[in-house]
Amino acid sequence: MRAFVPALAAVLLSTPALAASQGDWFASLYTGEGVELRNDERIFALFAIFNAMGFDQGPVTRKDPIPKVVYHPVRQAVRGRVIGGDPEVRKAADAFFEAHQVPLRRYLSYVVGTAQPPFAAGAKSKDLQDLKGLEAVLQKAWTGWKLDELMGQVQAEYRKSLKAYLPVLDGPLTKARATLKSADTQEALLVVNLLDAQDTVRAVAGETGEAFLIVGPSEKPNVEGLVREFARLSIEPAVAKKIGGWAGGPQVLREAQLAGANEQNVQDYATAVLTMAVAMRSMDANDAAWDAAAAKGYFGLKSVAKMFDDGKPVEGWLLDAMQKVETSRPGPKK
């Protein structure tokens, strides 16, 4: 990841904002298969607020005497503007966060259903009404911090990131859809979010079922992460229904963690195994890549990947797949 360059930040914050009519900043790009690539003002506003309120996840290049977190230059520049901006925005955000202590992904789900600036209406989904009122915080940040100007000033960096995905997205995503038996008509949108942490991908479903694939900054397109998140949207609910029947799960998770797996519970680990199998299959991974995944605690991925060939719903064969994971791990088998 590129380190923050003060000169670049100065350019970003001193260049006059470009109106949408003066260029293609707010226009979408489309891959050959019709996947839309764009930025999103709602996500930009939400993560500007998050960064102002203490969201500091990122690569740590120094631990002592105090940690040094490296940010993408755009994120560093935006943080400098919003952290020192209108304090009333932060007060409103803090009050809302205090009253709505739910995971970040749920905030994203609400935001992608919210109207574009000036955020006249929030998401309509009944399942998300616990976050009603977030649109007012977004509106306050949009005007109080002049986020429209900031977006105009960083357009070149966003377009550069978007264009990098154009030639590499269709193949793996098409294969993933075939593996998951997803309808080709399901809309997928890729949104670049340079205000997130390095290599982060977050996927949420829109109110009409479209998949929002939100990618953070990366040295090269994070296609594997993107495909895994796309797969998670359909796989995670199936895992939640069935994973309680995997008796050997806790022991396998402990061994996987010792090998390097990061998941903290059996459900997340099972979801990771399945989504990783989909992604590696979709990207035509070689034997070395499969072996490397197994060495990091994700056992039996090749066997799991083959189980998608039957075309049956995941929840119907999930426990059989987990049994393959269990018997593929090194060491004593039970």
C-alpha positions as CSV (number, residue, x, y, z in Angstrom):
1,M,0.0,0.0,0.0
2,R,1.2,3.5,-0.8
3,A,2.2,5.5,2.2
4,F,0.5,8.9,2.7
5,V,2.2,11.6,0.7
6,P,1.6,15.1,2.1
7,A,2.0,16.7,-1.3
8,L,-0.7,14.5,-2.8
9,A,-3.1,15.4,0.1
10,A,-2.4,19.0,-0.5
11,V,-3.3,18.7,-4.2
12,L,-6.5,16.8,-3.4
13,L,-7.7,19.4,-1.0
14,S,-6.7,22.5,-3.0
15,T,-8.0,21.5,-6.4
16,P,-11.3,23.1,-7.2
17,A,-14.2,20.6,-7.0
18,L,-15.5,19.4,-10.4
19,A,-19.2,19.5,-11.0
20,A,-20.8,16.3,-12.4
21,S,-21.5,18.0,-15.6
22,Q,-17.8,18.8,-16.2
23,G,-16.7,15.2,-16.5
24,D,-17.6,11.6,-16.0
25,W,-17.0,11.5,-12.2
26,F,-20.5,10.4,-11.3
27,A,-21.0,8.3,-14.4
28,S,-20.9,4.6,-14.1
29,L,-18.6,2.2,-15.9
30,Y,-19.8,-1.2,-17.1
31,T,-18.0,-4.4,-17.8
32,G,-18.7,-6.5,-20.9
33,E,-21.1,-8.6,-18.8
34,G,-23.0,-5.6,-17.6
35,V,-21.6,-5.3,-14.1
36,E,-21.8,-1.7,-13.0
37,L,-18.7,0.0,-11.4
38,R,-19.1,3.3,-9.6
39,N,-18.6,5.4,-6.6
40,D,-21.5,6.0,-4.2
41,E,-22.1,9.3,-2.4
42,R,-24.0,7.5,0.4
43,I,-21.1,5.2,1.2
44,F,-18.6,8.0,0.9
45,A,-20.6,10.0,3.5
46,L,-21.0,7.1,5.8
47,F,-17.3,6.3,5.9
48,A,-16.3,9.9,6.2
49,I,-18.4,9.9,9.4
50,F,-16.8,6.6,10.5
51,N,-13.3,8.0,10.0
52,A,-14.1,11.2,11.9
53,M,-15.5,9.1,14.8
54,G,-12.4,6.9,15.2
55,F,-12.5,4.2,12.5
56,D,-8.8,3.7,12.1
57,Q,-8.4,0.2,10.8
58,G,-5.4,-0.3,8.5
59,P,-1.9,-1.7,8.2
60,V,0.2,-0.9,11.2
61,T,3.8,0.0,10.3
62,R,5.0,1.0,13.8
63,K,3.8,-0.3,17.2
64,D,5.9,1.8,19.6
65,P,5.9,4.2,21.1
66,I,2.4,4.6,19.5
67,P,1.0,2.7,16.6
68,K,1.2,4.2,13.2
69,V,-1.6,3.2,10.8
70,V,-1.1,3.7,7.1
71,Y,-4.0,5.0,5.1
72,H,-4.6,5.5,1.4
73,P,-3.8,9.1,0.5
74,V,-7.4,9.9,-0.2
75,R,-8.5,8.5,3.2
76,Q,-5.7,10.5,4.9
77,A,-6.8,13.7,3.1
78,V,-10.5,13.2,3.9
79,R,-9.7,12.3,7.5
80,G,-7.8,15.6,7.9
81,R,-10.8,17.5,6.6
82,V,-13.6,15.9,8.5
83,I,-11.8,15.3,11.9
84,G,-11.2,19.1,12.0
85,G,-14.6,20.0,10.5
86,D,-17.9,21.0,12.0
87,P,-18.0,19.4,15.5
88,E,-21.8,19.4,15.4
89,V,-21.7,16.6,12.9
90,R,-19.6,14.4,15.1
91,K,-21.9,15.1,18.0
92,A,-24.9,14.0,16.0
93,A,-23.1,10.9,14.8
94,D,-21.9,10.0,18.3
95,A,-25.5,10.3,19.7
96,F,-26.8,8.1,16.9
97,F,-24.1,5.5,17.2
98,E,-24.6,5.4,21.0
99,A,-28.3,4.7,20.4
100,H,-27.8,2.2,17.6
101,Q,-25.0,-0.2,18.5
102,V,-25.2,-2.6,15.6
103,P,-22.5,-4.0,13.3
104,L,-21.0,-1.8,10.6
105,R,-22.3,-4.1,7.9
106,R,-25.9,-3.3,9.0
107,Y,-25.2,0.4,8.6
108,L,-24.0,-0.3,5.1
109,S,-27.2,-2.2,4.4
110,Y,-29.3,0.7,5.5
111,V,-27.2,3.3,3.6
112,V,-27.5,1.5,0.2
113,G,-31.2,1.7,0.5
114,T,-31.2,5.4,1.4
115,A,-31.9,8.2,-1.1
116,Q,-28.9,9.9,-2.7
117,P,-27.9,13.4,-1.4
118,P,-29.6,15.3,0.0
119,F,-30.7,12.1,1.7
120,A,-34.4,12.9,1.7
121,A,-35.5,9.4,2.7
122,G,-34.0,6.4,4.4
123,A,-34.1,2.7,3.5
124,K,-37.6,1.3,3.2
125,S,-36.9,-2.3,4.2
126,K,-38.8,-3.3,7.3
127,D,-35.8,-5.3,8.6
128,L,-33.7,-2.1,8.7
129,Q,-36.1,0.4,10.4
130,D,-34.1,0.2,13.7
131,L,-31.6,2.5,11.9
132,K,-34.2,5.0,10.7
133,G,-32.9,8.5,11.2
134,L,-29.4,7.7,9.9
135,E,-30.2,9.7,6.8
136,A,-30.4,12.8,8.8
137,V,-26.9,12.3,10.1
138,L,-25.7,11.7,6.6
139,Q,-27.3,14.9,5.4
140,K,-25.7,16.9,8.3
141,A,-22.3,15.5,7.3
142,W,-22.8,16.1,3.6
143,T,-23.6,19.8,4.1
144,G,-21.5,20.5,7.3
145,W,-18.3,19.0,5.9
146,K,-19.0,19.9,2.2
147,L,-18.5,16.3,1.2
148,D,-19.7,17.0,-2.4
149,E,-16.6,19.2,-2.8
150,L,-14.4,16.5,-1.3
151,M,-15.7,13.9,-3.7
152,G,-15.0,16.2,-6.6
153,Q,-11.4,16.7,-5.4
154,V,-10.6,13.0,-5.2
155,Q,-12.2,11.9,-8.5
156,A,-9.1,10.9,-10.3
157,E,-8.1,8.4,-7.6
158,Y,-11.5,6.8,-7.5
159,R,-11.7,6.5,-11.3
160,K,-8.2,4.9,-11.4
161,S,-9.4,2.2,-8.9
162,L,-12.6,1.6,-10.7
163,K,-10.9,1.1,-14.1
164,A,-8.5,-1.4,-12.7
165,Y,-11.5,-3.8,-12.1
166,L,-12.9,-3.5,-15.7
167,P,-10.7,-6.2,-17.4
168,V,-10.6,-8.7,-14.5
169,L,-14.0,-8.9,-12.9
170,D,-16.3,-10.6,-15.5
171,G,-14.6,-14.0,-15.7
172,P,-14.4,-14.9,-12.0
173,L,-17.8,-13.4,-11.2
174,T,-19.5,-15.3,-14.0
175,K,-17.9,-18.5,-12.8
176,A,-19.0,-17.8,-9.2
177,R,-22.6,-17.2,-10.4
178,A,-22.5,-20.6,-12.2
179,T,-21.1,-22.3,-9.1
180,L,-23.7,-20.8,-6.8
181,K,-26.5,-21.2,-9.4
182,S,-27.2,-17.5,-9.1
183,A,-29.5,-16.0,-11.7
184,D,-27.6,-14.2,-14.5
185,T,-30.2,-11.4,-14.1
186,Q,-29.1,-10.6,-10.6
187,E,-27.7,-7.2,-10.6
188,A,-24.2,-6.7,-9.2
189,L,-22.6,-3.3,-8.5
190,L,-19.0,-2.8,-7.6
191,V,-18.4,0.3,-5.5
192,V,-14.9,1.6,-4.7
193,N,-14.5,3.0,-1.2
194,L,-11.1,4.5,-0.6
195,L,-12.1,5.5,2.9
196,D,-12.0,1.8,4.1
197,A,-9.1,-0.3,5.2
198,Q,-6.6,-1.8,2.8
199,D,-7.9,-4.9,0.9
200,T,-11.2,-4.8,2.6
201,V,-14.3,-6.1,0.7
202,R,-17.8,-5.8,2.1
203,A,-20.9,-7.0,0.4
204,V,-24.5,-6.2,1.2
205,A,-27.8,-6.8,-0.6
206,G,-29.8,-3.9,-1.8
207,E,-33.5,-3.5,-1.3
208,T,-34.3,-5.1,-4.6
209,G,-31.9,-7.9,-4.2
210,E,-28.9,-6.5,-6.1
211,A,-25.4,-7.2,-4.7
212,F,-23.4,-4.2,-3.6
213,L,-19.7,-5.3,-3.7
214,I,-17.8,-2.6,-1.9
215,V,-14.0,-2.7,-2.3
216,G,-11.4,-0.8,-0.3
217,P,-8.1,0.3,-1.6
218,S,-5.6,-2.3,-2.8
219,E,-2.3,-2.6,-4.7
220,K,-4.1,-4.7,-7.3
221,P,-7.8,-5.6,-7.8
222,N,-8.9,-7.7,-4.9
223,V,-10.9,-10.1,-7.1
224,E,-10.7,-13.1,-4.7
225,G,-12.0,-11.1,-1.8
226,L,-14.8,-9.7,-4.0
227,V,-15.9,-13.1,-5.2
228,R,-15.8,-14.5,-1.6
229,E,-18.0,-11.6,-0.4
230,F,-20.4,-12.2,-3.4
231,A,-20.6,-15.8,-2.4
232,R,-21.1,-15.0,1.3
233,L,-24.4,-13.2,0.6
234,S,-26.1,-16.6,-0.3
235,I,-23.9,-19.0,1.7
236,E,-24.0,-17.3,5.1
237,P,-27.7,-17.8,5.6
238,A,-27.5,-21.5,4.7
239,V,-24.6,-22.0,7.1
240,A,-26.5,-20.3,9.9
241,K,-29.4,-22.7,9.5
242,K,-27.4,-25.9,9.5
243,I,-24.0,-25.4,11.3
244,G,-25.4,-26.3,14.7
245,G,-25.4,-29.9,13.6
246,W,-21.6,-30.0,13.1
247,A,-20.4,-31.7,16.2
248,G,-16.7,-31.7,15.3
249,G,-16.8,-28.0,14.5
250,P,-15.2,-26.6,17.7
251,Q,-12.2,-29.0,17.5
252,V,-11.6,-28.3,13.8
253,L,-11.8,-24.6,14.5
254,R,-9.2,-24.8,17.2
255,E,-6.8,-26.7,14.9
256,A,-7.5,-24.3,12.1
257,Q,-6.7,-21.3,14.3
258,L,-3.4,-22.8,15.3
259,A,-2.6,-23.2,11.6
260,G,-3.5,-19.5,10.9
261,A,-7.2,-19.2,10.3
262,N,-8.6,-15.9,11.7
263,E,-12.3,-16.8,12.3
264,Q,-13.5,-16.8,15.9
265,N,-16.5,-19.1,15.7
266,V,-17.6,-22.2,13.9
267,Q,-20.2,-20.5,11.8
268,D,-17.7,-17.9,10.4
269,Y,-15.1,-20.6,9.8
270,A,-17.6,-22.8,7.8
271,T,-18.7,-19.7,5.8
272,A,-15.0,-18.9,5.1
273,V,-14.3,-22.4,3.9
274,L,-17.3,-22.4,1.5
275,T,-16.7,-18.9,0.1
276,M,-13.0,-19.6,-0.3
277,A,-13.8,-22.8,-2.2
278,V,-16.1,-20.8,-4.5
279,A,-13.5,-18.0,-5.1
280,M,-10.6,-20.4,-5.7
281,R,-12.6,-22.4,-8.1
282,S,-13.8,-19.3,-9.9
283,M,-10.3,-18.1,-10.3
284,D,-8.9,-21.4,-11.5
285,A,-6.5,-21.7,-8.6
286,N,-3.5,-23.9,-9.1
287,D,-2.5,-26.8,-6.8
288,A,0.0,-24.6,-4.9
289,A,-2.8,-22.2,-4.0
290,W,-5.1,-25.0,-2.7
291,D,-2.2,-26.4,-0.7
292,A,-1.4,-23.0,0.7
293,A,-5.0,-22.5,1.9
294,A,-4.9,-25.9,3.6
295,A,-1.7,-25.0,5.4
296,K,-3.4,-21.9,6.8
297,G,-6.2,-23.9,8.3
298,Y,-8.7,-24.1,5.5
299,F,-8.8,-27.9,5.1
300,G,-10.3,-30.0,2.3
301,L,-11.2,-27.1,0.0
302,K,-10.8,-29.1,-3.2
303,S,-13.3,-31.7,-1.9
304,V,-15.7,-28.9,-0.8
305,A,-15.4,-27.2,-4.1
306,K,-16.5,-30.3,-6.0
307,M,-19.7,-30.5,-4.0
308,F,-21.1,-27.5,-5.8
309,D,-21.2,-29.6,-8.9
310,D,-24.4,-31.3,-7.9
311,G,-26.4,-28.1,-8.2
312,K,-28.3,-28.8,-4.9
313,P,-28.9,-26.0,-2.3
314,V,-25.9,-25.6,0.0
315,E,-27.9,-26.3,3.1
316,G,-28.7,-29.7,1.8
317,W,-25.0,-30.9,1.7
318,L,-23.4,-28.5,4.2
319,L,-22.8,-31.0,6.9
320,D,-21.3,-33.5,4.4
321,A,-18.9,-30.7,3.3
322,M,-17.9,-30.0,6.9
323,Q,-17.3,-33.7,7.4
324,K,-14.8,-33.6,4.4
325,V,-13.1,-30.6,6.1
326,E,-12.9,-32.6,9.3
327,T,-11.4,-35.7,7.7
328,S,-9.0,-33.6,5.6
329,R,-7.2,-31.9,8.4
330,P,-3.8,-33.1,9.5
331,G,-3.3,-35.0,12.7
332,P,-5.6,-37.5,14.5
333,K,-9.0,-38.0,13.0
334,K,-12.1,-38.6,15.1
